[in-house]
């Protein structure tokens, strides 16, 4: 999951920002993915606690 997303991030970054995008785009993508996963885990925990 991470490798294809990072590859697409690098390609998109190079197209959008040039050489610096090669490094910036995957970083932004990784941070966004981490935050997204944390939000999903938090909402699952809240859902489980409300059902008890």
PQR file of N, CA, C, O and H, with PARSE charges and radii, in Angstrom:
ATOM      1  N   UNK A   1       0.826  -1.194   0.000 -0.4000 1.5000
ATOM      2  CA  UNK A   1       0.000   0.000   0.000 -0.0000 2.0000
ATOM      3  C   UNK A   1       0.869   1.256   0.000  0.5500 1.7000
ATOM      4  O   UNK A   1       0.568   2.218  -0.706 -0.5500 1.4000
ATOM      5  N   UNK A   2       1.935   1.251   0.779 -0.4000 1.5000
ATOM      6  CA  UNK A   2       2.759   2.440   0.887 -0.0000 2.0000
ATOM      7  C   UNK A   2       3.610   2.661  -0.366  0.5500 1.7000
ATOM      8  O   UNK A   2       3.750   3.794  -0.827 -0.5500 1.4000
ATOM      9  H   UNK A   2       2.180   0.469   1.353  0.4000 1.0000
ATOM     10  N   UNK A   3       4.174   1.593  -0.914 -0.4000 1.5000
ATOM     11  CA  UNK A   3       5.066   1.749  -2.065 -0.0000 2.0000
ATOM     12  C   UNK A   3       4.363   2.342  -3.282  0.5500 1.7000
ATOM     13  O   UNK A   3       4.896   3.281  -3.874 -0.5500 1.4000
ATOM     14  H   UNK A   3       4.060   0.673  -0.540  0.4000 1.0000
ATOM     15  N   UNK A   4       3.193   1.843  -3.687 -0.4000 1.5000
ATOM     16  CA  UNK A   4       2.529   2.486  -4.833 -0.0000 2.0000
ATOM     17  C   UNK A   4       2.135   3.930  -4.544  0.5500 1.7000
ATOM     18  O   UNK A   4       2.209   4.784  -5.428 -0.5500 1.4000
ATOM     19  H   UNK A   4       2.760   1.080  -3.206  0.4000 1.0000
ATOM     20  N   UNK A   5       1.715   4.206  -3.302 -0.4000 1.5000
ATOM     21  CA  UNK A   5       1.337   5.572  -2.961 -0.0000 2.0000
ATOM     22  C   UNK A   5       2.553   6.493  -2.992  0.5500 1.7000
ATOM     23  O   UNK A   5       2.459   7.625  -3.467 -0.5500 1.4000
ATOM     24  H   UNK A   5       1.655   3.512  -2.585  0.4000 1.0000
ATOM     25  N   UNK A   6       3.678   6.023  -2.497 -0.4000 1.5000
ATOM     26  CA  UNK A   6       4.898   6.838  -2.521 -0.0000 2.0000
ATOM     27  C   UNK A   6       5.377   7.067  -3.953  0.5500 1.7000
ATOM     28  O   UNK A   6       5.838   8.156  -4.293 -0.5500 1.4000
ATOM     29  H   UNK A   6       3.755   5.104  -2.112  0.4000 1.0000
ATOM     30  N   UNK A   7       5.265   6.042  -4.784 -0.4000 1.5000
ATOM     31  CA  UNK A   7       5.671   6.186  -6.185 -0.0000 2.0000
ATOM     32  C   UNK A   7       4.796   7.211  -6.897  0.5500 1.7000
ATOM     33  O   UNK A   7       5.300   8.065  -7.625 -0.5500 1.4000
ATOM     34  H   UNK A   7       4.890   5.157  -4.508  0.4000 1.0000
ATOM     35  N   UNK A   8       3.501   7.125  -6.688 -0.4000 1.5000
ATOM     36  CA  UNK A   8       2.602   8.114  -7.289 -0.0000 2.0000
ATOM     37  C   UNK A   8       2.876   9.506  -6.726  0.5500 1.7000
ATOM     38  O   UNK A   8       2.800  10.502  -7.445 -0.5500 1.4000
ATOM     39  H   UNK A   8       3.091   6.431  -6.096  0.4000 1.0000
ATOM     40  N   UNK A   9       3.194   9.565  -5.438 -0.4000 1.5000
ATOM     41  CA  UNK A   9       3.529  10.849  -4.832 -0.0000 2.0000
ATOM     42  C   UNK A   9       4.773  11.460  -5.442  0.5500 1.7000
ATOM     43  O   UNK A   9       4.826  12.664  -5.692 -0.5500 1.4000
ATOM     44  H   UNK A   9       3.255   8.756  -4.854  0.4000 1.0000
ATOM     45  N   UNK A  10       5.774  10.627  -5.681 -0.4000 1.5000
ATOM     46  CA  UNK A  10       7.007  11.137  -6.299 -0.0000 2.0000
ATOM     47  C   UNK A  10       6.748  11.629  -7.717  0.5500 1.7000
ATOM     48  O   UNK A  10       7.217  12.700  -8.102 -0.5500 1.4000
ATOM     49  H   UNK A  10       5.731   9.649  -5.478  0.4000 1.0000
ATOM     50  N   UNK A  11       6.011  10.856  -8.485 -0.4000 1.5000
ATOM     51  CA  UNK A  11       5.721  11.269  -9.865 -0.0000 2.0000
ATOM     52  C   UNK A  11       4.894  12.549  -9.893  0.5500 1.7000
ATOM     53  O   UNK A  11       5.181  13.467 -10.661 -0.5500 1.4000
ATOM     54  H   UNK A  11       5.630   9.985  -8.172  0.4000 1.0000
ATOM     55  N   UNK A  12       3.874  12.601  -9.057 -0.4000 1.5000
ATOM     56  CA  UNK A  12       3.048  13.810  -9.001 -0.0000 2.0000
ATOM     57  C   UNK A  12       3.824  15.013  -8.507  0.5500 1.7000
ATOM     58  O   UNK A  12       3.631  16.132  -8.983 -0.5500 1.4000
ATOM     59  H   UNK A  12       3.640  11.855  -8.434  0.4000 1.0000
ATOM     60  N   UNK A  13       4.714  14.771  -7.537 -0.4000 1.5000
ATOM     61  CA  UNK A  13       5.531  15.864  -7.026 -0.0000 2.0000
ATOM     62  C   UNK A  13       6.487  16.408  -8.061  0.5500 1.7000
ATOM     63  O   UNK A  13       6.679  17.619  -8.167 -0.5500 1.4000
ATOM     64  H   UNK A  13       4.871  13.862  -7.150  0.4000 1.0000
ATOM     65  N   UNK A  14       7.090  15.511  -8.828 -0.4000 1.5000
ATOM     66  CA  UNK A  14       8.012  15.949  -9.885 -0.0000 2.0000
ATOM     67  C   UNK A  14       7.261  16.736 -10.944  0.5500 1.7000
ATOM     68  O   UNK A  14       7.757  17.751 -11.435 -0.5500 1.4000
ATOM     69  H   UNK A  14       6.934  14.527  -8.743  0.4000 1.0000
ATOM     70  N   UNK A  15       6.078  16.278 -11.297 -0.4000 1.5000
ATOM     71  CA  UNK A  15       5.289  16.989 -12.312 -0.0000 2.0000
ATOM     72  C   UNK A  15       4.868  18.364 -11.797  0.5500 1.7000
ATOM     73  O   UNK A  15       4.925  19.353 -12.527 -0.5500 1.4000
ATOM     74  H   UNK A  15       5.676  15.454 -10.898  0.4000 1.0000
ATOM     75  N   UNK A  16       4.445  18.418 -10.529 -0.4000 1.5000
ATOM     76  CA  UNK A  16       3.927  19.673  -9.999 -0.0000 2.0000
ATOM     77  C   UNK A  16       5.019  20.643  -9.557  0.5500 1.7000
ATOM     78  O   UNK A  16       4.919  21.841  -9.820 -0.5500 1.4000
ATOM     79  H   UNK A  16       4.398  17.615  -9.936  0.4000 1.0000
ATOM     80  N   UNK A  17       6.062  20.143  -8.886 -0.4000 1.5000
ATOM     81  CA  UNK A  17       7.030  21.036  -8.253 -0.0000 2.0000
ATOM     82  C   UNK A  17       8.456  20.883  -8.767  0.5500 1.7000
ATOM     83  O   UNK A  17       9.356  21.574  -8.290 -0.5500 1.4000
ATOM     84  H   UNK A  17       6.143  19.169  -8.672  0.4000 1.0000
ATOM     85  N   UNK A  18       8.675  20.004  -9.714 -0.4000 1.5000
ATOM     86  CA  UNK A  18      10.024  19.800 -10.220 -0.0000 2.0000
ATOM     87  C   UNK A  18      10.822  18.881  -9.311  0.5500 1.7000
ATOM     88  O   UNK A  18      10.258  17.997  -8.666 -0.5500 1.4000
ATOM     89  H   UNK A  18       7.943  19.443 -10.101  0.4000 1.0000
ATOM     90  N   UNK A  19      12.113  19.084  -9.258 -0.4000 1.5000
ATOM     91  CA  UNK A  19      13.000  18.200  -8.510 -0.0000 2.0000
ATOM     92  C   UNK A  19      12.714  18.199  -7.012  0.5500 1.7000
ATOM     93  O   UNK A  19      12.806  17.149  -6.376 -0.5500 1.4000
ATOM     94  H   UNK A  19      12.571  19.803  -9.782  0.4000 1.0000
ATOM     95  N   UNK A  20      12.374  19.336  -6.438 -0.4000 1.5000
ATOM     96  CA  UNK A  20      12.087  19.393  -5.000 -0.0000 2.0000
ATOM     97  C   UNK A  20      10.826  18.588  -4.670  0.5500 1.7000
ATOM     98  O   UNK A  20      10.690  18.076  -3.559 -0.5500 1.4000
ATOM     99  H   UNK A  20      12.299  20.189  -6.954  0.4000 1.0000
ATOM    100  N   UNK A  21       9.923  18.479  -5.616 -0.4000 1.5000
ATOM    101  CA  UNK A  21       8.714  17.688  -5.417 -0.0000 2.0000
ATOM    102  C   UNK A  21       8.987  16.206  -5.265  0.5500 1.7000
ATOM    103  O   UNK A  21       8.160  15.472  -4.724 -0.5500 1.4000
ATOM    104  H   UNK A  21      10.034  18.895  -6.519  0.4000 1.0000
ATOM    105  N   UNK A  22      10.139  15.762  -5.738 -0.4000 1.5000
ATOM    106  CA  UNK A  22      10.537  14.371  -5.581 -0.0000 2.0000
ATOM    107  C   UNK A  22      10.650  13.997  -4.109  0.5500 1.7000
ATOM    108  O   UNK A  22      10.424  12.844  -3.741 -0.5500 1.4000
ATOM    109  H   UNK A  22      10.810  16.358  -6.177  0.4000 1.0000
ATOM    110  N   UNK A  23      10.994  14.954  -3.277 -0.4000 1.5000
ATOM    111  CA  UNK A  23      11.155  14.709  -1.847 -0.0000 2.0000
ATOM    112  C   UNK A  23       9.976  15.206  -1.030  0.5500 1.7000
ATOM    113  O   UNK A  23       9.613  14.577  -0.036 -0.5500 1.4000
ATOM    114  H   UNK A  23      11.177  15.890  -3.576  0.4000 1.0000
ATOM    115  N   UNK A  24       9.378  16.303  -1.419 -0.4000 1.5000
ATOM    116  CA  UNK A  24       8.300  16.913  -0.643 -0.0000 2.0000
ATOM    117  C   UNK A  24       6.987  16.143  -0.776  0.5500 1.7000
ATOM    118  O   UNK A  24       6.304  15.927   0.225 -0.5500 1.4000
ATOM    119  H   UNK A  24       9.673  16.814  -2.227  0.4000 1.0000
ATOM    120  N   UNK A  25       6.626  15.731  -1.971 -0.4000 1.5000
ATOM    121  CA  UNK A  25       5.337  15.072  -2.193 -0.0000 2.0000
ATOM    122  C   UNK A  25       5.191  13.762  -1.418  0.5500 1.7000
ATOM    123  O   UNK A  25       4.150  13.570  -0.790 -0.5500 1.4000
ATOM    124  H   UNK A  25       7.181  15.907  -2.784  0.4000 1.0000
ATOM    125  N   UNK A  26       6.167  12.849  -1.422 -0.4000 1.5000
ATOM    126  CA  UNK A  26       6.003  11.632  -0.623 -0.0000 2.0000
ATOM    127  C   UNK A  26       5.941  11.913   0.883  0.5500 1.7000
ATOM    128  O   UNK A  26       5.268  11.196   1.624 -0.5500 1.4000
ATOM    129  H   UNK A  26       7.013  13.006  -1.933  0.4000 1.0000
ATOM    130  N   UNK A  27       6.634  12.944   1.326 -0.4000 1.5000
ATOM    131  CA  UNK A  27       6.582  13.325   2.733 -0.0000 2.0000
ATOM    132  C   UNK A  27       5.182  13.782   3.118  0.5500 1.7000
ATOM    133  O   UNK A  27       4.648  13.363   4.145 -0.5500 1.4000
ATOM    134  H   UNK A  27       7.181  13.527   0.724  0.4000 1.0000
ATOM    135  N   UNK A  28       4.597  14.631   2.305 -0.4000 1.5000
ATOM    136  CA  UNK A  28       3.236  15.103   2.553 -0.0000 2.0000
ATOM    137  C   UNK A  28       2.255  13.934   2.492  0.5500 1.7000
ATOM    138  O   UNK A  28       1.341  13.845   3.312 -0.5500 1.4000
ATOM    139  H   UNK A  28       5.031  14.971   1.471  0.4000 1.0000
ATOM    140  N   UNK A  29       2.440  13.056   1.542 -0.4000 1.5000
ATOM    141  CA  UNK A  29       1.579  11.890   1.404 -0.0000 2.0000
ATOM    142  C   UNK A  29       1.674  10.973   2.615  0.5500 1.7000
ATOM    143  O   UNK A  29       0.658  10.468   3.092 -0.5500 1.4000
ATOM    144  H   UNK A  29       3.182  13.128   0.876  0.4000 1.0000
ATOM    145  N   UNK A  30       2.881  10.754   3.114 -0.4000 1.5000
ATOM    146  CA  UNK A  30       3.071   9.890   4.287 -0.0000 2.0000
ATOM    147  C   UNK A  30       2.441  10.499   5.529  0.5500 1.7000
ATOM    148  O   UNK A  30       1.813   9.787   6.312 -0.5500 1.4000
ATOM    149  H   UNK A  30       3.707  11.165   2.727  0.4000 1.0000
ATOM    150  N   UNK A  31       2.594  11.786   5.721 -0.4000 1.5000
ATOM    151  CA  UNK A  31       1.987  12.452   6.878 -0.0000 2.0000
ATOM    152  C   UNK A  31       0.469  12.384   6.789  0.5500 1.7000
ATOM    153  O   UNK A  31      -0.205  12.105   7.781 -0.5500 1.4000
ATOM    154  H   UNK A  31       3.104  12.365   5.085  0.4000 1.0000
ATOM    155  N   UNK A  32      -0.064  12.639   5.604 -0.4000 1.5000
ATOM    156  CA  UNK A  32      -1.518  12.574   5.416 -0.0000 2.0000
ATOM    157  C   UNK A  32      -2.049  11.168   5.683  0.5500 1.7000
ATOM    158  O   UNK A  32      -3.090  11.008   6.320 -0.5500 1.4000
ATOM    159  H   UNK A  32       0.484  12.865   4.798  0.4000 1.0000
ATOM    160  N   UNK A  33      -1.345  10.162   5.203 -0.4000 1.5000
ATOM    161  CA  UNK A  33      -1.759   8.781   5.425 -0.0000 2.0000
ATOM    162  C   UNK A  33      -1.706   8.424   6.904  0.5500 1.7000
ATOM    163  O   UNK A  33      -2.593   7.727   7.398 -0.5500 1.4000
ATOM    164  H   UNK A  33      -0.499  10.293   4.685  0.4000 1.0000
ATOM    165  N   UNK A  34      -0.698   8.880   7.612 -0.4000 1.5000
ATOM    166  CA  UNK A  34      -0.590   8.608   9.044 -0.0000 2.0000
ATOM    167  C   UNK A  34      -1.716   9.268   9.825  0.5500 1.7000
ATOM    168  O   UNK A  34      -2.306   8.653  10.714 -0.5500 1.4000
ATOM    169  H   UNK A  34       0.023   9.446   7.211  0.4000 1.0000
ATOM    170  N   UNK A  35      -2.012  10.508   9.498 -0.4000 1.5000
ATOM    171  CA  UNK A  35      -3.106  11.215  10.173 -0.0000 2.0000
ATOM    172  C   UNK A  35      -4.434  10.542   9.873  0.5500 1.7000
ATOM    173  O   UNK A  35      -5.279  10.406  10.758 -0.5500 1.4000
ATOM    174  H   UNK A  35      -1.533  11.007   8.776  0.4000 1.0000
ATOM    175  N   UNK A  36      -4.622  10.123   8.637 -0.4000 1.5000
ATOM    176  CA  UNK A  36      -5.861   9.444   8.238 -0.0000 2.0000
ATOM    177  C   UNK A  36      -6.052   8.152   9.043  0.5500 1.7000
ATOM    178  O   UNK A  36      -7.149   7.872   9.527 -0.5500 1.4000
ATOM    179  H   UNK A  36      -3.936  10.233   7.917  0.4000 1.0000
ATOM    180  N   UNK A  37      -4.977   7.372   9.178 -0.4000 1.5000
ATOM    181  CA  UNK A  37      -5.061   6.121   9.937 -0.0000 2.0000
ATOM    182  C   UNK A  37      -5.375   6.385  11.401  0.5500 1.7000
ATOM    183  O   UNK A  37      -6.166   5.662  12.005 -0.5500 1.4000
ATOM    184  H   UNK A  37      -4.086   7.599   8.784  0.4000 1.0000
ATOM    185  N   UNK A  38      -4.766   7.410  11.975 -0.4000 1.5000
ATOM    186  CA  UNK A  38      -5.031   7.748  13.373 -0.0000 2.0000
ATOM    187  C   UNK A  38      -6.483   8.160  13.559  0.5500 1.7000
ATOM    188  O   UNK A  38      -7.116   7.784  14.545 -0.5500 1.4000
ATOM    189  H   UNK A  38      -4.122   7.998  11.485  0.4000 1.0000
ATOM    190  N   UNK A  39      -7.009   8.925  12.623 -0.4000 1.5000
ATOM    191  CA  UNK A  39      -8.414   9.342  12.719 -0.0000 2.0000
ATOM    192  C   UNK A  39      -9.344   8.139  12.633  0.5500 1.7000
ATOM    193  O   UNK A  39     -10.339   8.068  13.355 -0.5500 1.4000
ATOM    194  H   UNK A  39      -6.495   9.231  11.821  0.4000 1.0000
ATOM    195  N   UNK A  40      -9.026   7.199  11.759 -0.4000 1.5000
ATOM    196  CA  UNK A  40      -9.858   6.006  11.635 -0.0000 2.0000
ATOM    197  C   UNK A  40      -9.803   5.167  12.907  0.5500 1.7000
ATOM    198  O   UNK A  40     -10.830   4.649  13.346 -0.5500 1.4000
ATOM    199  H   UNK A  40      -8.218   7.256  11.173  0.4000 1.0000
ATOM    200  N   UNK A  41      -8.620   5.024  13.506 -0.4000 1.5000
ATOM    201  CA  UNK A  41      -8.491   4.253  14.738 -0.0000 2.0000
ATOM    202  C   UNK A  41      -9.234   4.929  15.881  0.5500 1.7000
ATOM    203  O   UNK A  41      -9.877   4.254  16.685 -0.5500 1.4000
ATOM    204  H   UNK A  41      -7.786   5.444  13.149  0.4000 1.0000
ATOM    205  N   UNK A  42      -9.153   6.250  15.965 -0.4000 1.5000
ATOM    206  CA  UNK A  42      -9.851   6.974  17.023 -0.0000 2.0000
ATOM    207  C   UNK A  42     -11.355   6.836  16.885  0.5500 1.7000
ATOM    208  O   UNK A  42     -12.053   6.668  17.884 -0.5500 1.4000
ATOM    209  H   UNK A  42      -8.631   6.799  15.312  0.4000 1.0000
ATOM    210  N   UNK A  43     -11.864   6.904  15.668 -0.4000 1.5000
ATOM    211  CA  UNK A  43     -13.306   6.789  15.482 -0.0000 2.0000
ATOM    212  C   UNK A  43     -13.781   5.373  15.779  0.5500 1.7000
ATOM    213  O   UNK A  43     -14.908   5.192  16.241 -0.5500 1.4000
ATOM    214  H   UNK A  43     -11.297   7.040  14.856  0.4000 1.0000
ATOM    215  N   UNK A  44     -12.948   4.360  15.524 -0.4000 1.5000
ATOM    216  CA  UNK A  44     -13.317   2.992  15.852 -0.0000 2.0000
ATOM    217  C   UNK A  44     -13.364   2.803  17.363  0.5500 1.7000
ATOM    218  O   UNK A  44     -14.246   2.115  17.876 -0.5500 1.4000
ATOM    219  H   UNK A  44     -12.033   4.506  15.148  0.4000 1.0000
ATOM    220  N   UNK A  45     -12.431   3.404  18.070 -0.4000 1.5000
ATOM    221  CA  UNK A  45     -12.412   3.288  19.524 -0.0000 2.0000
ATOM    222  C   UNK A  45     -13.643   3.984  20.100  0.5500 1.7000
ATOM    223  O   UNK A  45     -14.279   3.450  21.009 -0.5500 1.4000
ATOM    224  H   UNK A  45     -11.714   3.964  17.653  0.4000 1.0000
ATOM    225  N   UNK A  46     -13.990   5.160  19.590 -0.4000 1.5000
ATOM    226  CA  UNK A  46     -15.163   5.856  20.074 -0.0000 2.0000
ATOM    227  C   UNK A  46     -16.432   5.075  19.793  0.5500 1.7000
ATOM    228  O   UNK A  46     -17.336   5.043  20.628 -0.5500 1.4000
ATOM    229  H   UNK A  46     -13.473   5.594  18.852  0.4000 1.0000
ATOM    230  N   UNK A  47     -16.514   4.446  18.629 -0.4000 1.5000
ATOM    231  CA  UNK A  47     -17.686   3.647  18.282 -0.0000 2.0000
ATOM    232  C   UNK A  47     -17.814   2.457  19.208  0.5500 1.7000
ATOM    233  O   UNK A  47     -18.919   2.145  19.651 -0.5500 1.4000
ATOM    234  H   UNK A  47     -15.780   4.472  17.951  0.4000 1.0000
ATOM    235  N   UNK A  48     -16.712   1.778  19.515 -0.4000 1.5000
ATOM    236  CA  UNK A  48     -16.757   0.626  20.406 -0.0000 2.0000
ATOM    237  C   UNK A  48     -17.157   1.011  21.805  0.5500 1.7000
ATOM    238  O   UNK A  48     -17.882   0.264  22.462 -0.5500 1.4000
ATOM    239  H   UNK A  48     -15.814   2.032  19.155  0.4000 1.0000
ATOM    240  N   UNK A  49     -16.702   2.172  22.289 -0.4000 1.5000
ATOM    241  CA  UNK A  49     -17.038   2.565  23.655 -0.0000 2.0000
ATOM    242  C   UNK A  49     -18.492   3.015  23.758  0.5500 1.7000
ATOM    243  O   UNK A  49     -19.096   2.859  24.819 -0.5500 1.4000
ATOM    244  H   UNK A  49     -16.113   2.778  21.755  0.4000 1.0000
ATOM    245  N   UNK A  50     -19.073   3.564  22.701 -0.4000 1.5000
ATOM    246  CA  UNK A  50     -20.462   3.988  22.784 -0.0000 2.0000
ATOM    247  C   UNK A  50     -21.417   2.800  22.745  0.5500 1.7000
ATOM    248  O   UNK A  50     -22.541   2.897  23.239 -0.5500 1.4000
ATOM    249  H   UNK A  50     -18.582   3.691  21.839  0.4000 1.0000
ATOM    250  N   UNK A  51     -20.988   1.683  22.167 -0.4000 1.5000
ATOM    251  CA  UNK A  51     -21.866   0.530  22.090 -0.0000 2.0000
ATOM    252  C   UNK A  51     -21.907  -0.257  23.395  0.5500 1.7000
ATOM    253  O   UNK A  51     -22.818  -1.059  23.599 -0.5500 1.4000
ATOM    254  H   UNK A  51     -20.076   1.604  21.766  0.4000 1.0000
ATOM    255  N   UNK A  52     -20.943  -0.043  24.276 -0.4000 1.5000
ATOM    256  CA  UNK A  52     -20.921  -0.803  25.523 -0.0000 2.0000
ATOM    257  C   UNK A  52     -21.935  -0.320  26.498  0.5500 1.7000
ATOM    258  O   UNK A  52     -22.040  -0.861  27.598 -0.5500 1.4000
ATOM    259  H   UNK A  52     -20.203   0.609  24.110  0.4000 1.0000
TER
END
